[in-house]
Amino acid sequence: MEALQTIINHRTIRKYQPKKVDPKILNLILEAGTRASTTGNMQVYSIIVTTDEKIKEELWAAHFKQNMVKEAPLVLTFCADFNRFNLWCERRDAKPGYDNFLSFYTASIDALLVAQNVAIAAESFGLGICYLGTTTYMADSIISILELPKNVVPVTTLVIGYPSEIPDLTDRLPVEAVVHFEKYNNYSSDLIDEIYAEKEALTSTKELITINKTENLAQIFTEKRYTKKDNVNFSKSFLEVIKNQNFMNNE
Ligand SMILES: Cc1cc2nc3c(=O)[nH]c(=O)nc-3n(C[C@H](O)[C@H](O)[C@H](O)COP(=O)(O)O)c2cc1C
C-alpha cells in the first residue's frame, strides 16, 4: 500500500532545497533502479550520477537552463547503453549484432524502466523528482559533456532532491479515456469532447489560454509547446545522434 501511495501522490518538483542526499539513500535508490525488468536481463543501460557543480552547470546550459538542474543536488542521466554488453560479448568470442535501431529502442526501454523505478524509490524517501525532456533535444551536447562513448545514447534525465514546494496534483484524463478492454476502441468526436472536458474546464487551463493568446488548450500544444517545426528539427538532430553513436546500421 505504501508503494501505491507513493505512486499516486507523485507530482513533479521544480524547486529544491540545497540539502544534499545521503549517499546511503542514493545507493538504495540506485539499487531499486537496477531491480527493474530489462530485456533478457541484459541491463543495456547506464546511469550517470552528476553531483559536481561544474558539470551540473554544463548540463544546466544543455538542458535549456532549467533551474532545477543547478538547484537539485542530483542529476541522473539515463542512457541506452550497448557499449558494456558489446565489450563483454567481444571478450567472450561472441559476436554482437546490436548496432541497429531495434537495439537502440530495446536499450531505451531498459533505461526508461530503470529511470521510473529510481523516480518512485526517490519519492518513497520524501525526495522530489523532475524528468527532463531536453535530454533528447540536446543529446549531442550531453554526450560530449558526459563523455559518452559510441553505443551509448542519453534518453532521459531525472533531477532529484528535497522539495522546497509541494505543488497540487496535476490533472489526468479519466482512466476510461486511456484504457481499452480487449481491443482498441477508437474515439468518436463526442467521446473526444467528453474525455477532454474536465481538463479544458480547469481554471489553470483558462489562465494558460489567456497567457498564450490561443483559442484553446490544444493550440497551446501545437502552436507553442510542441510545434511541428521544433519536432522536425529535434527529430533530425536526434536521428543524427543515434547514427553517430552507431545504432543505425540496419542492413
Ligand atoms: C519524459 C519527460 C520529460 C519531461 N521533461 C520536462 C522538462 O524538461 N521540464 C519540466 O519542467 N518538466 C518536464 N517533465 C515533467 C512533466 O511536465 C510532468 O510530468 C507533467 O506535466 C505532469 O505533471 P506531474 O508529473 O506533476 O504529474 C517531463 C516529464 C517526462 C515524463
PDBQT file of the ligand as one rigid body, heavy atoms in Angstrom, charges set to zero:
ROOT
HETATM    1  C1  LIG A 301       9.902  12.299 -20.498  1.00  0.00    +0.000 C 
HETATM    2  C2  LIG A 301       9.503  13.523 -19.707  1.00  0.00    +0.000 A 
HETATM    3  C3  LIG A 301      10.149  14.712 -19.933  1.00  0.00    +0.000 A 
HETATM    4  C4  LIG A 301       9.840  15.840 -19.164  1.00  0.00    +0.000 A 
HETATM    5  N1  LIG A 301      10.541  16.998 -19.349  1.00  0.00    +0.000 NA
HETATM    6  C5  LIG A 301      10.337  18.047 -18.537  1.00  0.00    +0.000 A 
HETATM    7  C6  LIG A 301      11.172  19.187 -18.627  1.00  0.00    +0.000 A 
HETATM    8  O1  LIG A 301      12.096  19.257 -19.445  1.00  0.00    +0.000 OA
HETATM    9  N2  LIG A 301      10.929  20.223 -17.781  1.00  0.00    +0.000 N 
HETATM   10  C7  LIG A 301       9.932  20.180 -16.854  1.00  0.00    +0.000 A 
HETATM   11  O2  LIG A 301       9.778  21.159 -16.106  1.00  0.00    +0.000 OA
HETATM   12  N3  LIG A 301       9.127  19.091 -16.732  1.00  0.00    +0.000 NA
HETATM   13  C8  LIG A 301       9.319  18.028 -17.529  1.00  0.00    +0.000 A 
HETATM   14  N4  LIG A 301       8.553  16.889 -17.403  1.00  0.00    +0.000 N 
HETATM   15  C9  LIG A 301       7.513  16.836 -16.369  1.00  0.00    +0.000 C 
HETATM   16  C10 LIG A 301       6.097  16.901 -16.975  1.00  0.00    +0.000 C 
HETATM   17  O3  LIG A 301       5.849  18.215 -17.402  1.00  0.00    +0.000 OA
HETATM   18  C11 LIG A 301       5.104  16.451 -15.891  1.00  0.00    +0.000 C 
HETATM   19  O4  LIG A 301       5.345  15.098 -15.590  1.00  0.00    +0.000 OA
HETATM   20  C12 LIG A 301       3.659  16.614 -16.360  1.00  0.00    +0.000 C 
HETATM   21  O5  LIG A 301       3.340  17.971 -16.542  1.00  0.00    +0.000 OA
HETATM   22  C13 LIG A 301       2.680  16.023 -15.329  1.00  0.00    +0.000 C 
HETATM   23  O6  LIG A 301       2.902  16.608 -14.073  1.00  0.00    +0.000 OA
HETATM   24  P1  LIG A 301       3.215  15.726 -12.792  1.00  0.00    +0.000 P 
HETATM   25  O7  LIG A 301       4.443  14.940 -13.079  1.00  0.00    +0.000 OA
HETATM   26  O8  LIG A 301       3.430  16.721 -11.660  1.00  0.00    +0.000 OA
HETATM   27  O9  LIG A 301       2.023  14.854 -12.550  1.00  0.00    +0.000 OA
HETATM   28  C14 LIG A 301       8.817  15.767 -18.179  1.00  0.00    +0.000 A 
HETATM   29  C15 LIG A 301       8.165  14.548 -17.970  1.00  0.00    +0.000 A 
HETATM   30  C16 LIG A 301       8.501  13.441 -18.714  1.00  0.00    +0.000 A 
HETATM   31  C17 LIG A 301       7.814  12.117 -18.438  1.00  0.00    +0.000 C 
ENDROOT
TORSDOF 0
